Amino acid sequence: MIVDDSEFNRAILKEILEETYEIIEADGGNEALHKIDEYGMKISLVLLDIIMPEKDGFEVLKYMEEERLISDIPVIIISSEDSANYIRRAYEMGVSDYINRPFDANIVYQRVSNTVKLYAKQRRLMAMVTRV
């Protein structure tokens, strides 16, 4: 899922990823929360902008934390805000990675791919442990 209030940014990210992944888009925090409720664990990863009107990325992270989704659905922050405080706060709230804007398409693709694969392996391991 791509969450960004900029249609332009969503379009770029979608173009980078749509050949490999099914894309869900949200144009802000409120829509992101609705999509998270609707799709739940069917979401493999969230690319989340931090600075958005209404509900910002931190509010989305807080909701995911409260609903205990942050450990099951990886989140990668994408933002032009490179303040150490923003980045530290995001990591403390459970994000998996941070990509600074403007971004390189290959780096975005690799980080998304690596994170999705890692969490898929984690889910398989948890399923195996649960069965035992």
N, C-alpha and C positions, 0 to 999 in steps of 0.2 A: 504494500500500500504506500502510495506517495501522498504526503500531506504537506502542502505548501500553498500559501495564499496567492502566489504568482502563477498564473496560467502558463506563462512562458517557461518558468523553471520546471513545472510539472511536465510540459510537453518535451523538454530536453531529456529529462530523466526517463520518461516513458519511451522515447525513441531509443535510448541506450539499452533499456531492459526488456522491451516488449517482445523481442524475438525469442527470449528464453522463459520469461515469466508472464503470468496473467496479471495485469495491472488493475488495481483498485485505486481510484483517486479521491482525495478529499481536499476541498479548497480552504480549509481552516480547521481549527480545533474542535468546534462543535460538530461539524460533519464527520471528522475523524472519530469522535466518540460514538456517533451513531453507527458508523461502518464497523468499528471494533465490536460493538454489541451485536451487530447483524452477522458478521462473518466469524468472529471469535478466533478459535484455533485454526481456522482455514487460512488465516493470514500467516504467511511464512516470514515476513519481515516488514517493518515500518521504516520508511525514509521520512524523517520528521524535521521540518523547519522549526526553529525555536521562536523566532520573532514573527508573530502573526497577530492581527487584530482579534478582538473578542477573547477567545481562549488561545493562549500561546502554547508552545511546545511543552513547557514545564507543567502546565495544567493537564495536558494529555498524558505526560509521564506519571503525574501524581495519580490520575485515574487508573492507569494501567497498574501502578504499584498497589493501590487500594483494592483492585479487583484481582490481584495476584497473577496478572498476565505478563508482567515485565520479565519474569524468569522463563516464560514459555514462548513469548513472541519477541524476537530480537529487534532492537531499535537502533538505527544509525541516524545520528543528527547530521543534517546538512544545513550550514548557515554561513553567512558572510561575517557573522559576529565571532571574532577569534579571541575574545577576552578570556583570560585564564579562569576567571570566576565562572563564566557561563559553561565553559568546558568541564571544569571540575564539578560543578553542580550537576551537570548532565550525567557524568560518570557516576557520581554518588547516588543518583536516582536510578541507576541500572542500565544505562545505554551500553551497547556493545562497541560502538565505534563513533568516530566524528570525522566528517569530511568538510573541509573548508571550501567555500564558494569564492571565486569561480573554480569549478572542478574539472578534472581531466576525465573524459568518458571511460577510458580504460581502467583508471583507478576506481571509479565508481562501480563499474561492472565487476571487477575482481573482488572488491570489498563486499559487495552484496553477495556475490557467488560464494565466497569463502564463509561468510557468516551464515548463509542459508544452509550450506553443507554441514557446518559445525553443529548448528542447532538440530538438523535432521538426525545426525549421528547421536546427539544427546538424547533426543526423543526415543530413538530405537533402543539405546542402552537402558533408559528408564523403563521402557516397556518390557525388556528382557528381565530386568531386576524385579519388576512388579510381578511377573509370571512365576518367578522362582519361589 
